[in-house]
Amino acid sequence: MLSPTLEKLATEADGKWSLVTVNTDEHQDLSMSYQVRGIPAVKLFSEGKVVAEFTGAMPEYAVKQWLDQQIPSDADKSLAVARALIAEGRVADAVELLESLGSDPEASLLLASLVVLDDPERALALVASSAQIDGTVERIRAAVETVASAIVGSAEVDLPDGPGRADYEQAIRKLRNGDVRGTVETLMNILIKDRYYGDDAARKLGVALFTLLGETHPVTRELRRTFDMYLY
C-alpha cells in the first residue's frame, strides 16, 4: 500500500532524495541492526544516519508533509551555510549568500541583523519584509528594530532629563559612528548612574546589540558578563 506512494513522491522529488527498498526477509541482519519490528518501516537517512522514521502505512498527503518537515529546502541549506560563515567571522561572504536568497523571510531577517549598523534603514526594510516569520525569531526582529531605530531616529529629542541623559546621547553618537564597544561601555555607565533611565533604555539597547553581535563577537565576550552584572 505504501510503496506506490513513496515511488510517486520519489519521482516528483527529482533527485532531492532517493528511495531504497530493502527486503527484510532476505536481509535479516539489517532488520536487526535497525530494529525493524513492523512493516513497512520507513527510515530517513542523512549522512549515513537515521534522522527520522515511521512505521505503518500513511496516506500520500501525510507522507508528503512528513518529508517536507524532515528534508531541508535549498533555502534552509543556504541559511545553515550563512550561519556557519558568520560563526567563522566571514560576514561579507554571509551577506553575499543571504542576498542571493532574495525575499526569503528568514534570510531577510538574518541579513538585517548583519547590515543594521552600516545601513539601518535597509535593515528596517528587511525586517518589515520578514513579518511572516513565527515567534521563534521575534527576539532578533526586536533587536534589529531597536538598534536601527536608535541610529536613524531622533532618540535624543524624546530623552527625559536625568543623570543618564548625557551618557545616552553619547551612546547614540558612538553607535552612529560604528563604535560598538564604546556604545556598550557608555551604556554601562548609565546602568551605574541611573539604572532605569528612559524606561530602561540602556538595558534595551545593550541587550539588542549583544543579540545582533552574537556570542562569539569580541565585544560580547569581553563586556557581556559585566553588562549583565549591572542589571542586578
Backbone as a ProteinNet text record, in pm:
[ID]
protein_1_A
[PRIMARY]
MLSPTLEKLATEADGKWSLVTVNTDEHQDLSMSYQVRGIPAVKLFSEGKVVAEFTGAMPEYAVKQWLDQQIPSDADKSLAVARALIAEGRVADAVELLESLGSDPEASLLLASLVVLDDPERALALVASSAQIDGTVERIRAAVETVASAIVGSAEVDLPDGPGRADYEQAIRKLRNGDVRGTVETLMNILIKDRYYGDDAARKLGVALFTLLGETHPVTRELRRTFDMYLY
[TERTIARY]
81.6	0	84.7	198.1	279.9	377.5	425.2	528.4	490.3	369.5	334.9	340.4	301.1	305.7	448.9	536.9	677.2	744.7	712	771.9	726.6	600.2	547.5	616.1	627.3	689.1	838.4	904.1	1046.7	1068.1	978.4	987.7	966.9	867.7	838.6	952.6	1027.9	1137.3	1253.1	1261	1360.5	1502.8	1538.8	1675.2	1699.9	1601.4	1619.5	1643.1	1579.7	1606.5	1587.7	1648.3	1644	1568.9	1489.7	1414.6	1489.7	1514.7	1579.4	1491.4	1461.4	1378.8	1464.2	1434	1508.8	1410.6	1436.2	1356.6	1411	1334.9	1386.2	1398	1324.5	1340.8	1476.6	1518.9	1647.2	1764.4	1738.5	1845.5	1810.8	1806.5	1767.8	1871	1995.6	2098.1	2066.8	2023.9	1985.7	1860.2	1768.8	1645.7	1674.8	1767.2	1804.9	1884.1	1974.6	2061.2	1980.4	1876.2	1794.6	1663.5	1654.9	1543.1	1408.1	1395.1	1268.9	1175	1067.1	971.8	834.8	817.6	691.4	716	621.6	634.7	509.7	524.9	651	718.4	850.5	931	1004.7	977.1	1037.5	1137.4	1260.2	1367.2	1435.1	1449.8	1514.1	1659.1	1750.3	1893.2	1951.7	2041	2119.6	2261.1	2358	2498.5	2519.1	2446.7	2466.5	2394.5	2317.1	2248.3	2097.5	2020.2	1875.1	1839.2	1770.7	1733.6	1583.6	1505.6	1360.7	1306	1191.2	1133	986.8	916.3	780.6	752.1	654.4	617	469.8	436.3	297.7	266.3	150.5	109.5	50.4	74.6	15.3	-35.7	-138.3	-185.1	-80.7	-93	8.2	30.8	-77.7	-61.5	19.2	0.3	72.4	219.9	248.5	388.3	458.2	389	447.7	475.7	382.8	403.1	522	534.9	647.3	779.5	784.8	906.9	941.4	840.8	865.2	921.2	875.5	922.7	1065	1101.8	1230.7	1343.6	1312.1	1416.9	1431.5	1547.6	1565.9	1556.5	1498.6	1491.4	1627.7	1642.4	1766.9	1792.8	1683.9	1699.2	1747.4	1693.8	1737.3	1885.9	1930.5	2072	2159.2	2113.7	2190.7	2196.1	2086.8	2084.8	2182.9	2189.9	2284.4	2428.1	2455.6	2589.2	2618.3	2518.6	2537	2569.6	2499.8	2526.5	2666.8	2709.8	2845.5	2948.8	2923	3014.5	3022.2	2908.4	2906.2	2987.6	2971.4	3046	3196.2	3236.1	3378.4	3429.3	3339.1	3379	3377	3325	3320.4	3185.9	3165	3036.3	3007.4	3106.6	3085.4	3036.6	3095.3	3051.7	2909.1	2876.6	2741.2	2639.9	2674.5	2586.5	2561.3	2666.9	2652.8	2561.5	2576.9	2494.4	2348.4	2325.3	2188.7	2119.4	2193.2	2134.3	2090.8	2159.2	2123.9	1994	1945.7	1823	1697.4	1715	1600.3	1514.5	1384.8	1288.2	1255.8	1335.8	1310.4	1304.3	1195.2	1177.3	1288	1328.2	1431.2	1566.3	1596.2	1720.9	1720.5	1605.6	1595.2	1622.3	1568.8	1588.7	1734.5	1796.4	1936.7	2024.2	1991.6	2066	2050.4	1930.8	1907.1	1995.4	2014	2096.5	2243.1	2284.4	2424.1	2451.9	2350.9	2374.2	2323.6	2260.9	2191.6	2283.2	2407.4	2496.6	2543	2560	2607.3	2493.9	2378.5	2266.2	2135.7	2110.1	1992.5	1860.2	1851.7	1726.4	1695.8	1798.8	1777.4	1738.9	1801.6	1768.9	1622.1	1570.6	1429.3	1339.1	1379.3	1300.8	1302.9	1418.5	1430.2	1346.8	1345.9	1264.7	1117.2	1074.7	934.6	896.4	989.9	961.3	960.8	1007.6	1013.9	903	795.3	689	617.7	631.5	558.5	631.1	750.6	825	758.5	764.1	697.7	773.6	718.8	769.8	906.4	961.6	1090.7	1204.5	1185.2	1291.1	1250.7	1146.9	1099.5	1206.1	1290	1396.4	1492.6	1525.7	1616.1	1548.8	1422.2	1349.1	1346.3	1315.8	1308.6	1444	1550.9	1685.2	1721.2	1690.3	1718.4	1642.4	1515.3	1434.1	1485.9	1527.3	1577.4	1704.1	1799.6	1927.6	1910.3	1837.4	1818.8	1745.6	1644.2	1567.9	1653.4	1743.7	1832.5	1928.1	1969.4	2065.9	1999.1	1883.7	1821.6	1719.1	1674.1	1570.7	1626.6	1538	1577.7	1560.4	1633.3	1616.5	1644.6	1736	1774.9	1659.6	1571.1	1462.6	1369.3	1345.3	1248.6	1311.3	1437.7	1503.5	1457.4	1422.7	1385.4	1510.3	1491.9	1603.2	1640	1766.4	1811.2	1959.6	2017	2161.9	2215.2	2128.7	2178	2163.6	2105.4	2076	2201	2298.7	2419.5	2490	2495.5	2561	2482.9	2351.1	2272.6	2288.2	2291.6	2317.4	2453	2550.4	2684.5	2683.4	2608.9	2599.8	2541.2	2438.5	2377.6	2476.4	2552.2	2652.1	2757.5	2802.3	2902.7	2846.3	2719.9	2657	2648.4	2611.4	2601.9	2737.4	2843.5	2978.9	3037.3	2958.4	3003.7	3091.4	3098.2	3181.4	3098.4	3089.6	3004.9	3059.3	3189	3249	3222.9	3248.5	3225.8	3080.5	2990.4	2847.1	2812.6	2859.1	2828.8	2889.9	3011.9	3076.4	2999.2	2950.3	2872.7	2738.8	2677.4	2551.8	2572.6	2688.1	2717.1	2731.4	2785.7	2794	2654.6	2560.2	2422.3	2364.5	2391.1	2339.4	2392.9	2514.4	2573.1	2508.4	2488.9	2438.7	2287.8	2215.7	2069.8	2012.4	2004	1973.3	1850.9	1744.9	1620.6	1594.4	1700.2	1683.5	1608.8	1517.4	1448	1374.1	1298	1223.5	1316.4	1426.2	1520.6	1591.7	1615.8	1669.9	1807.2	1895.2	2030.9	2028.7	1946.8	1938.1	1883.8	1776.6	1714.4	1810.8	1882	1974.2	2094.2	2144	2257.8	2224.3	2111.4	2070.2	2049.6	1990.8	1971	2104.5	2201.6	2333.6	2398.7	2394.5	2455	2384.1	2253.4	2177.6	2226.6	2251.8	2296.6	2443.5	2525.2	2668.4	2692.3	2612.3	2630.8	2732.3	2733	2816.3	2965.6	3003.1	3145.4	3211.7	3134.3	3192.9	3282	3398.1	3490.6	3426	3338.6	3272.9	3181.5	3111.3	3024.1	3106.9	3213.9	3297.5	3359.5	3396.4	3465.7	3371.3	3255	3173.1	3037.4	2990.4	2854	2837.1	2930.7	2917.4	2911.3	2997.8	2996.1	2866.4	2823	2697.1	2582.9	2576.2	2468.7	2476	2597.8	2613.1	2546.7	2553	2495	2342.3	2285.6	2139.8	2075.2	2157.6	2101.4	2164.2
-121.8	0	126.4	124.3	244.3	261.6	150.6	158.8	247.9	235.3	323.7	471.7	504.8	644	693.6	614.6	653.6	664.6	570.8	574	698.3	733.9	853.1	978.8	988.5	1105.9	1113	998.6	997.6	1049.8	1011.8	1061.6	1212.8	1260.3	1403.5	1482.3	1417.1	1486.3	1519.2	1449.1	1479.5	1484	1381.7	1370.3	1435.5	1503.5	1567.6	1462.9	1348.5	1234.4	1106.8	999.4	872.7	768.7	687.3	579.5	448.3	381.2	250	153.7	39.6	-59.7	-180	-235.6	-349.9	-460.3	-580	-697.3	-750.2	-734.4	-770.6	-920.4	-999.2	-1144.6	-1186.7	-1118	-1151.7	-1084.8	-978	-903.9	-889.2	-1001.9	-1001.2	-929.7	-926.7	-855.5	-706	-649.7	-507.7	-484.1	-579.7	-568.7	-562.9	-646.9	-647.4	-522.6	-482.9	-368.9	-240	-225.2	-103.7	-124.5	-235.6	-263.6	-249.8	-317.5	-317.1	-417	-366.5	-452.8	-453	-367	-362.1	-329.1	-369.6	-346.8	-272.2	-168.6	-112.1	-22.9	-26	61.2	159.6	287.2	391	469.4	471.8	540.9	640.1	761.9	866.8	880	861.3	867.7	999.2	1055	1171	1151	1156.9	1135.9	1003.9	901.1	766.8	736.2	829.9	809.6	827.3	751.1	765.4	894	984.7	1113	1124.2	1035.6	1034.6	901.7	861.3	733.6	724.9	634.2	599.1	455.9	395.1	257.4	252.7	172.5	158.6	246	219.6	294	429.2	529.5	661.8	708.6	791.9	846.6	938.8	963.1	1040.6	1179.1	1249.5	1385.1	1384	1278.6	1269.1	1238.5	1150.4	1118.4	1242.7	1314.8	1436	1539.9	1555.9	1650.1	1608.4	1479.5	1426.5	1456.3	1433.4	1459.4	1608.3	1693.1	1837.7	1885.7	1823.8	1862.3	1815.8	1701.9	1641.1	1680	1705	1730.9	1880.7	1936	2081.5	2126.5	2245.2	2304.1	2361.5	2402.1	2465.5	2592.9	2665.4	2787.5	2755.2	2647.6	2607.2	2573.1	2504.1	2467.5	2592.2	2686.3	2810	2889.5	2890.7	2960.1	2896.6	2764.4	2694.9	2731.4	2741.1	2780.5	2924.1	3012.4	3152.1	3163.7	3088.2	3092.4	3040.6	2939.6	2887.9	2993.2	3064.7	3172.1	3281.9	3316	3418.7	3372.9	3245.5	3192	3194.6	3183.8	3188.2	3331.4	3428.8	3568.3	3616.4	3535.9	3572.4	3639.5	3754.4	3822.5	3867.4	3918.1	3965.4	3851.9	3733.4	3617.7	3577.8	3586.3	3553.7	3650.8	3779.6	3881.6	3852.5	3820.4	3790.8	3671.2	3567.2	3448	3478.9	3552.3	3585.4	3672.8	3762.6	3847.9	3766.5	3655.1	3570.6	3494.5	3490.1	3416.7	3500.3	3623	3706.1	3741.5	3717.2	3762.5	3658.3	3554	3454.4	3525.7	3510.8	3588.8	3568	3443.4	3418.4	3472.9	3460.5	3516	3668.1	3730.4	3876.4	3922.6	3848.2	3886.6	3870.5	3759.7	3737.8	3843.4	3877.7	3981.4	4115.7	4144.2	4269.8	4279.9	4168.7	4170.2	4195.8	4166.7	4185.9	4325.9	4388.5	4519	4635.4	4608	4713.4	4827.8	4799.1	4905.1	4993.2	4934.1	5010.6	5072.6	5004.6	5051.7	5026.6	5104.3	5079.1	5091.8	5182.5	5197.9	5073	5015.8	4892	4779.4	4777.2	4674.5	4682	4802.1	4817.8	4768.2	4793.6	4746.3	4593.9	4535.8	4390.1	4327.1	4388.7	4338.4	4341.7	4447.4	4458.9	4348.6	4309.7	4206	4067.1	4052.2	3920.3	3902.6	3977.5	3980.8	3847.3	3755.7	3629.6	3521.9	3551.7	3451.8	3431.1	3307.1	3278.7	3339.6	3320.7	3388.2	3345.4	3237.7	3189.2	3285.3	3373.9	3469.3	3612.4	3627	3760.4	3840.1	3771.9	3839	3910.6	3845.9	3906.4	4025.2	4007.2	4116.4	4239.4	4217.4	4328.5	4396.1	4315.7	4371.8	4459.7	4413.5	4493.1	4625.1	4617.3	4739.3	4836.8	4783.4	4869.5	4942.9	4868.5	4928.2	5021.2	4977	5060.1	5188.7	5179.7	5299.2	5397.2	5344.9	5433	5507.7	5443	5505	5608.9	5571.9	5660.8	5755.1	5727.4	5809.6	5932.4	6001.5	6121	6091.7	5991	5944.1	6052.7	6142.1	6243.7	6339.2	6363	6457.9	6413.3	6283.6	6229.8	6186	6212.8	6168.9	6251.3	6185.6	6260.9	6315.2	6416.9	6467.1	6364.1	6366	6272.2	6250.8	6180.9	6158.3	6083.8	6009.1	5928.7	5992	6111	6170.3	6196.9	6262.9	6296.6	6171.4	6069.5	5944.8	5874.8	5878.4	5811.8	5882.2	6014.1	6089.4	6051	6035.4	5996.9	5854.9	5766.2	5628.1	5623.6	5702.6	5706.4	5759.6	5862.5	5917.4	5812.1	5739.8	5635.5	5524.6	5489.2	5384.7	5427.3	5552.8	5603.3	5607.7	5619.1	5619	5479	5378.2	5240.3	5193.3	5270.4	5234	5149.2	5019.9	4932	4917.2	4897.3	4882.6	5008.5	5124.7	5248.6	5266	5223	5231.9	5150	5026.3	4937.8	4991.7	5039	5093.5	5214.2	5298.5	5415.3	5373	5271.3	5219.7	5163.6	5104.1	5053.3	5166.9	5279.5	5397	5441.9	5432.7	5470.8	5374.7	5245.7	5146.1	5171.7	5222.7	5254.2	5379	5480.6	5610	5609.7	5554	5565.7	5442	5333.1	5200.5	5198.8	5266.9	5258.6	5384.6	5456.2	5581.1	5556.5	5647.6	5644	5515	5467.8	5342.8	5226.6	5218.4	5106.9	5109	5228.8	5242.3	5178.9	5194.5	5141.2	4988.9	4927.2	4780.4	4732.5	4794.9	4751	4761.1	4873.7	4891.3	4798.3	4781.6	4691.8	4548.3	4501.1	4362.8	4342.9	4442	4432.9	4421.9	4501.3	4495.5	4358.9	4306.9	4175.7	4066.5	4077.8	3980.3	3977.3	4095.8	4103.6	4066.2	4099.4	4067.2	3918	3850.1	3705.9	3674.3	3549.3	3507.4	3510.2	3499.3	3488.1	3622.8	3729.5	3861.1	3905.7	3967	4010.6	4101.8	4192.5	4282.5	4204	4106.2	4022.7	3945.7	3884.6	3805.2	3891.1	4012.1	4097.1	4168.2	4212.1	4303.3	4248	4139.7	4094.4	4058.7	3987.5	3946	4067.3	4165.1	4287.5	4364	4373.7	4441.7	4377.3	4244.6	4173.9	4194.3	4205.7	4228.2	4358.6	4459.1	4589.9	4588.6	4483.1	4475.7	4427.5	4376.9	4317.4	4380
0	0	0	69.6	83	-32.9	-89.5	-193.4	-311.4	-368.2	-480.6	-443.7	-321.7	-276.1	-269.2	-207.8	-195.1	-331.6	-421.5	-555	-631.7	-617	-683.6	-629.8	-497.3	-436.8	-468.6	-478.9	-513.4	-655.1	-745.5	-883.3	-887.6	-811.4	-807.6	-742.5	-652.6	-582.4	-675.4	-787.5	-891.2	-834.7	-757.3	-706.7	-572.6	-517.1	-386.8	-279	-294.3	-206.4	-286.9	-240.3	-312.3	-231.3	-300.3	-236.5	-253.8	-141.7	-143.6	-65.3	-124.5	-55.7	-17.5	98.3	149.4	187.4	138.7	176.3	308.9	414.7	547.4	566.6	486.4	495.2	439	333.3	272	343.2	414.8	483.5	631.8	698.8	839.3	927.4	882	959	965.6	852.4	851.1	934.4	925.1	1002.8	1152	1197	1338.6	1374.5	1286	1313.6	1330.3	1247.9	1253.5	1329	1401.8	1492.3	1422.6	1308.7	1235	1300.9	1356.8	1427.5	1361.7	1263.2	1191.1	1046.1	960.5	816.2	769.4	686.6	637	740.8	738.5	824.7	734.6	751.3	667.7	751.2	703.2	776.2	682.2	731	652.3	696.6	600.6	629.5	579.4	658.6	616.4	667.1	576.1	609.6	684.5	639.1	692.6	822.5	872.1	999.6	982.7	1061.6	1060.9	1135.5	1066.7	1128.5	1154.1	1094.2	1117.1	1067	1119.9	1078.2	1117.9	1050.4	1091.7	1047.3	1110.9	1081	1044.9	943.8	901.9	783	721.8	603.3	642.6	557.4	574.7	439.7	437.5	309.7	248.8	120.1	48.3	109.2	145.7	198.2	328.1	410.5	537	514.2	418.2	386.1	331	242.7	185.5	293.9	386.1	496.3	581.6	607.9	686.7	617	486.8	410.8	411.5	392.7	391.5	524.1	633.2	765.7	792	733.9	766.8	671.6	545.1	446	426.1	453.5	440.5	295.7	277.4	143.7	106.4	-19.5	-62.7	18.1	49.1	128.2	269.1	327	461	461.7	358.4	349.2	336	255.1	237.6	367.5	441.5	570	667.5	665.9	752.7	716.6	586.2	541.2	583.9	569.8	609	757.1	840.6	984.4	1015.5	941.3	961	921.9	813.9	770.9	876.8	935	1039.7	1159.5	1196.4	1310.2	1286.1	1157.8	1121.3	1105.8	1120.5	1103.8	960.3	869.8	727.4	696.3	756.9	747.4	604.7	534.9	397.8	308	325.5	246.5	283.1	411.9	456.3	397.5	396.3	338.3	190.4	117.5	-25.5	-47.9	34.5	20.4	53.3	161.5	202	98.4	38	-65.4	-186.5	-211	-325.5	-303.2	-179	-148.4	-171.2	-212.4	-247.1	-127.9	-141.3	-40.5	65.1	77.6	182.3	318.1	393.5	517.8	619.8	641.1	741.6	697.2	568.6	515.9	528.7	503.9	514.2	656.5	753.8	892.9	934.6	893.2	926.5	859	734.9	663.5	734.9	782.7	854.9	978.1	1047.3	1167.9	1136.3	1011.4	972.8	919.6	860.4	797.1	880.2	994.1	1067.9	1109.9	1146.5	1191.9	1076.4	958	842.2	762.2	760.2	679.3	754.6	859.7	944.1	870.7	773.9	700.6	618.3	558.5	484.6	580.7	698.3	797.4	837.2	857.1	892	779.2	654.6	540.2	532.6	558.3	555.8	666.9	783.6	895.4	858.1	794.1	753.1	655.1	569.5	469.7	529.7	653.4	717.5	819.6	803.5	904.6	922.5	827	835.7	914.5	963.2	1040.2	1175	1226	1352.6	1470.1	1588.4	1707.2	1754.4	1699.3	1747.9	1717.6	1622.8	1589.1	1623.4	1702.8	1738.4	1811.2	1886.5	1961.5	1866.4	1754.1	1657	1589	1552.9	1489	1579.9	1707.3	1802.5	1819.3	1817.9	1832.4	1714.2	1593	1473.1	1478.4	1514.2	1518.9	1624.7	1739.9	1847	1804.9	1748.7	1709.5	1590.5	1488.9	1369.7	1402.9	1486.6	1523.9	1602	1684.8	1760.1	1667.6	1558.8	1467.4	1376.7	1320.2	1220.1	1281	1403.1	1463.9	1531.4	1599.4	1674.8	1823.4	1869.5	2006.2	2109.1	2075	2172.2	2205.2	2109.1	2128.7	2240.4	2247.6	2342.8	2474.3	2493.5	2616.1	2735.6	2845.9	2966	3035.2	3114.9	3194.6	3300.3	3339.9	3442.2	3432.4	3531.3	3534.4	3412.4	3345.9	3233.9	3098.2	3090.4	2959.5	2876.2	2934.4	2858.3	2808.3	2892.9	2853	2741.7	2750.2	2647	2512.2	2514.1	2390.8	2332.5	2422	2376.4	2319.6	2383.1	2334.4	2194.1	2169.1	2036.3	1932.7	1968.8	1875.6	1841.7	1942.9	1918.6	1831.5	1854.6	1773.9	1628.2	1604.8	1467.9	1399.2	1477.4	1421.9	1409.6	1446.5	1435	1548.1	1655.9	1771.4	1867.4	1840.7	1921	2062.3	2073.6	2206.7	2291.3	2231.7	2304.3	2343	2256.1	2286.1	2409.4	2411.7	2524.6	2653.6	2645.9	2765.7	2820	2730.4	2773.4	2832.9	2773.5	2828.6	2969.5	2991.8	3125.9	3226.3	3180.6	3268.7	3312.2	3219.2	3251.9	3355.3	3338.8	3433	3573.5	3581.7	3712.5	3771.8	3689.6	3738.5	3760.2	3661.6	3661.2	3593.2	3668	3614.2	3521.7	3558	3480.8	3398.1	3365.5	3290.9	3158.2	3126	2997.2	2971.1	3071.4	3056.3	3022.2	3098.2	3083.6	2948	2895.1	2760	2744	2844.2	2832.3	2825.9	2908.8	2906	2771.7	2724.3	2599.4	2481.7	2472.1	2360.8	2374	2495.6	2515.9	2483.4	2531.3	2503.5	2353.7	2287	2142.2	2069.1	2110.1	2046.9	2066.2	2187.5	2212.9	2133.2	2117.3	2038.9	1894.9	1838.5	1699.5	1683.6	1783.1	1773.9	1785	1866.5	1885.7	1993.6	2036	2149	2120.2	1991.7	1958.6	1930.7	1922.8	1893.1	2008.6	1979.1	2085.1	2189.7	2146.3	2241.7	2335.6	2281.7	2365.2	2467.2	2420.6	2511.1	2621.1	2587.2	2683.1	2780	2730.4	2809.8	2853.2	2795.1	2825.6	2973.1	3028.6	3168.6	3261.4	3237.7	3321.6	3302.1	3179	3147.4	3226.9	3223.5	3293.3	3443.1	3496.1	3639.7	3683	3597.9	3631.5	3626	3574.4	3565.4	3694.6	3785.1	3909.2	4033
[MASK]
++++++++++++++++++++++++++++++++++++++++++++++++++++++++++++++++++++++++++++++++++++++++++++++++++++++++++++++++++++++++++++++++++++++++++++++++++++++++++++++++++++++++++++++++++++++++++++++++++++++++++++++++++++++++++++++++++++++++

